[in-house]
């Protein structure tokens, strides 16, 4: 498998401009896991702040919690 090269400065700039995770994944053709790796590398290179990384991780946790709650509601409705 051939590795793709993603310019760190471009991704960091897009984050500064307010692109959300979905927009970043679409623009750079990343999976959620790949995006997480990119974000961690940007953080380790001091290209994004710990707060920017934390906010994105919190967003992901919130999305997961919401999906879990909605799934449980759907299961109850089927019963």
TAWO-V579550 format. One record per residue. N is the residue number from 0. BURIAL is # if it has 9 or more other ideal C-beta (glycine too) atoms within 8 Angstrom, else .. Layout:
# TAWO-V579550
N/BURIAL ; N/BURIAL
This chain:
# TAWO-V579550
0/. ; 1/. ; 2/. ; 3/. ; 4/. ; 5/. ; 6/. ; 7/# ; 8/. ; 9/. ; 10/# ; 11/# ; 12/. ; 13/# ; 14/# ; 15/. ; 16/. ; 17/. ; 18/. ; 19/. ; 20/# ; 21/. ; 22/# ; 23/# ; 24/# ; 25/. ; 26/. ; 27/# ; 28/. ; 29/# ; 30/. ; 31/# ; 32/. ; 33/# ; 34/# ; 35/# ; 36/. ; 37/# ; 38/# ; 39/# ; 40/# ; 41/# ; 42/# ; 43/. ; 44/. ; 45/. ; 46/. ; 47/# ; 48/. ; 49/. ; 50/. ; 51/# ; 52/# ; 53/. ; 54/. ; 55/# ; 56/. ; 57/. ; 58/# ; 59/# ; 60/. ; 61/. ; 62/. ; 63/. ; 64/. ; 65/. ; 66/. ; 67/. ; 68/. ; 69/. ; 70/. ; 71/. ; 72/. ; 73/. ; 74/. ; 75/. ; 76/. ; 77/. ; 78/.
